[in-house]
Amino acid sequence: MRLRPSDHFNGKTFFQSHHEGAARYRDLLRWKLKARPKPWPATVSVPMPPPLREPHGSECAITWIGHATFLIQTPHGNILTDPVFSPRVSPVRWVGPRRVHPPGVPFDALPRVDAVLLSHDHYDHCDTATLRRVAAAHDPVFIAPLRHRDLLAAAGASKIVELDWWESTQPRVGLEVTLTPSKHWSNRFGTRRNHRLWGGFFLNVDSAPLDGGNRAHEGADAVGEPATSPASCRLWFAGDTGYDMNLFAEIRNRLGAPDVAMVPIGAYEPRWFMAPMHINPAEAVQVHHDIGARQSLAMHWGTFQLTDEAREEPVLALDQARRQAGIGSTEFRVMDPGESVLVPASVASLPACAAEPKPVST
């Protein structure tokens, strides 16, 4: 499908007009030549994860598996974000950043996966070996930004939805997913830089029970008026992003404040290089404030050494930033791999999205 040019697509590549999120090759080379990364442990012992906490009724359960991978259990199906279960994140299997702790939920212990949210094509978020395993074992709907169809189809996906920023889809009745912008970029071996779009995901989970009178065709439901239900869970997965003083407030204004935000806190040093694409813990606290989340969950730290800071540094820096902002540890939470939080439904009337939901294609 040929894409039309837009305010963030020039006919060949994607861009963001108000800031530069993509790393320049000369800066990447400069960083790598001068990098002095702090040492990481080869392996990290983590507490034995408890059994998965099944949500009840209208609740949602969010379990951190590691890095940017969450299992989100809802009344209308189970979702994986940026699933990575492989020992390395790299174009090849024998080199590249290595996992220092096992996944918080073993792959074979996953419940049925109904949908996968893929934020962008970087190897620590888009692991084709894992995508292939998920496709073969669960055959879920894969939802991703524009131009990820080739990667997903090659991994065996049979149901694919590609979204532009602010577009929405309903992979299952009662579950609406909207792609939100982020300040980042894309690149993968074999394609030009920024060939594919990137972003985060806002989820509106209707708590109304599915009965015969409410059922509709999955993946092709039209949403005319704002999503208004007696109660819902509102969740936001940020993906990778640098800080932008207007972006996160815009997401809140368009889609509402989330009950829970999943926000990156790691992979931010050195700042001269990483600031346009990765927030640091202090900026993560500001994102938490800008988006208006009731609670935020830290992600994108402690699993793979991608940048120069020590493994525990993001957690320590987040604690300091929370204290300075007067935010408690339960309001912006650091979880162990395999740990879950339950999200009760909240009364909500959300603004309409800018575009009609997209159907699932096969």
N, C-alpha and C positions, 0 to 999 in steps of 0.2 A: 504494500500500500504506500502510495506516494504522499508524503506529509506536506501540508501547506505551510509556508512561512508564517511566523507569528512574532510576538514580542519577545520570545525566547528561543526561536528557531529560525536560522537564516537560509533554510533549504538544504543545508548539508550537516550542520552541527548545532547543538543546543548551547545556549549562553544565558547569562543574566546581565541585563543592561546596567544595573546600578551597582554592581560590584564584580570583582574577579574572584572566582572560586577555584579555578583550575591551577594546578601547579605548573610552572614553566620548567622545561627540561634542564635549563641551565641552573635554576635554583635547586632542583632536585640533585643535580650533580654536585653543586656546591655543598649542600647539606651532607650528602653521603661521604664526600671527601674529608669533611671537617667534623663529622659526627663523633661524639664521645658518649655513646649510650651507657646509662647506668646498668650495672649487672642485674639480671633476673635469675631467679632460681630455675634449675632445669625442670623440677617438678614441684607442685604445690599440693599439700594435703588439704583436702576440704572435708568438712563434716559429712558424715553419711546422710544423704538427702532423705527426708521423710517420704512416706508414700504420697503420691499426688493428692492434693486436696481437691476433691470433686466439688464443684459449685452446686448449690441447692437453689431450686426455684429460679428466681430472676437474677441470682448472683453471677458474676464472672470471676474466674480464677486466673491469675497471671503467675507463671513459673519461669524464673530465669534459668536458662540452660547454660548460658555462657556467651560472652562477647555481645553480639546483637541478636542472639537467638532467644526468643521467648516462646513458650507455649501459652496460648490464650484460650481458655475453655469458656464457652458461652452457652446460654440456653439453646442457641441455634447452630451450634457446630464448634469445632476446634480449629485453631489457627496457629501456624508457625510463622514467625518473622525471621527473615534472613537466615535460613537454617544452615548451620555448619556443624557437622559431626566428624569431619575428617581430622587427622592428626596435624596437618599443615594447611596453610592458606597460601597458595602459590600456583603459577601456571604449570609447574611440574611437581611431582609427588615427593621427590627426594631432597629438595632444598626449599628454603623459605621459612617464614615464621612458623614456629612449632607450638602446638598446644601444650600448656604447662599444667592444666588440670583437666580431668575427664568431663564430658558433658554432664550437666546436673541431672539430666534424665537420659538414660541409655536409649539409643534409637529403638531397640526392640521393646522398650517399655512405654513408648508413646501410645496414647489412645488414638482412635481413628482421627486422621487429619483431613479436614474438609476444605481448607484453604491455606495457601502459602502466600505471604506478602514479601515481595522482593524489592528492596529499596533502590539498588543500583548494582552495577556490574563489577565493582571491585572485589578482589578475590576473598577478602575477609568477610564479605557479605553474600557473595554469589559463588558458591562452591558447587561445581557441576556434579562432582561425585555424590554429594549429599542430595542434590536435586534429583539425580537419577534414582537414588534409593527411595526417596519420598514418592516420586512418580510411580515407581513399580509397586511399592507397598500399599499406597493409599489412593492413588489417582485423584488428587485434589484439584480444585481450581487454583491456578497460579495467577496472581495479580501483580503486575509490574508496570513501571513507567514505559513510555513509548520506546519502541525498537528493541525490546528484549525477547521478542517472539522467537528469533532464530536460536538464541541460547536455550530457551525453555523447550522448544520443540526438539532440539538435538539431545536434550536430557530426558526425553520421553514424555513430556507433558502433552496431554491430549485436550485439556481445557485451559485456555489462556485468555486473559483479559489484559489489554494494554491501556493505560490511562495517561492523559495529559494532566498537568496541574489543575486542580479544582474539579476534575471529572470524578464521577462516582459510579459504583457498580453495586449490585446486590447479589453476591455469590450464593446466598441462601435467604429464604424468607426470614425477615426479622433482623438481618445483618446488612448494614450499609457501610461501604468502604470508600473513602475519598482520598485521592492522592494530593498531598500538600507539598508546596515548594520547600526546598532547603537550599542552603548556600553551600554548594559542593560542586562536583564534577564527575566525569566518568572516563574510564580508560580500561582497556583490556587487550591482551595480545591478539593481534590480527585485525583490529579495527582502529580507526582514527580516534583521537581524543575527543570526548564529548559527542561521539556518534550516538550514544544512548542517553535518554533523560534519566534523572535521579529525583528522589523525593522522600517524603515520609507518608504516613497513613493515619487518617482519622477514622475511628470506628464508632458507629452509633449502633448499639445493640438493643433492640426492642425486647422488653421483658415480657410482652404479652404472650401467652401460651399459644402454640401452634395447634389449631383444631381444624376440623373439616371446613368450617366457614371462613377461616382466615388464610387457607393455603393458596399459593399462587405458583406460577412456574418459576423454579429456582433459576437465578442468573439472568432473568429477563423482566423483572418487575419495574414498572414505571413509578416514579415518585413525582407527583405533580405538586402537592402542597408540602410545606415543611414537615419534617418527620416529627410528629407529635403523638406520643404514646403516654399511657399512665405513668410509666417509669422506663428508664433506660440506663445502660452503662455507656459512658462516653470515654473512649480511650484514644490516646495519641502516641504513635510510635514515630520518633523524630527522624530516624535514619541518621546518616552522617550529615553534619552541618557546621559551618562557622556561624559566628554571631552576627545578627543583623538587627538593628534597633527597631525596625518596623515590621519585619516578617512575622514574628510570632504573635504579636498583637493583632495582625491582620488575620491570621488563622483563627485566633480566638473570636474576633469580631464576625467572621464569616460562619464559623462552625460551632461556636460555643466553647466554653471552658471545659476541658476534660476532667473527669473524675480522677483518672490516673494518666500521667505522662511518662513515657519511657525515654530517658534523656541520656545521651553519651556524656561521659566525664573523662575519658582517657584518650591517649594518642594525640597529645597536644604540644609536645616539645620537639624542636625549638620553636618558640612562638613566631619568630620572624618568618618562618616557613609555613607553619601549620595553622596560624590564626585564620587565614581566609577559608579554611576547609574543615577545621575541627575546633569545637569550643573547649575551653579549659573548665575546671570545676567552678570557678567564680562566675564564668559566663553561663554555665549550666544552671546555677542558682538564679541568674537573671532570666534565663529562658523559662524556668519554673514560674517565676513571677509574671513574666510577659504573657505566657499562655494561660495563666490563671488556674493551674492545676490544683486540685485538692491535695493530691499526693503525687510525688515523682519517684521513679525507680531508676537507679543508676545502671548504666550499661556501658559497653564498649571499653572495658578495662579488664586487666588481670588475666586474660586468657591467652592472648598472643602478643608478643613484644613487637610492636610496629614502629615505635618512635623512641625518643631518648630518655623519657622519664622512667624512674624506678617503678616496679610493679605496684607497690602500695602508695606511691605518691599521690595518685588521684583521690584516693579515699581520705588521706590526711588533709589534702588541700580542700576537698569538699567539706570536711568537718569544720575547717577554719572559715570557709565562705558561708556556711550555714550559720555559724555563731555570729558572724559579723552582720548577717541579714536578719537575725532573730528567728531563724527557722529551726525547728526541732528535727531530730534524727528520724522520726516517724513520718514527717512531712516530706522529706527528701531522703529516701531510704537506700541503703546499700545492702544487697542481698547476697547470701551464699549461693553458689550453684545448686540448683535443685530446690531452693526455697520458693514458697508461694505466698501470694497475698490474695485475699478474697475482696472483691469489689461489690458492695451492695448497690442495687439499682437506685437511681435518684430521679426525682421528678424533673422532667426536662421537656422543653419545646425548642428545638434547634432551628437555626436559620436554614433556609433552602440553599442547596448547593447551586453553583453557577451553571451546571450542565446536567442533562438527563443521564440516568445510570446507563452504563454500557452492558450489553449482554455478554454471556460467556460464549466464546467461539470454540469450535471443535475442528 
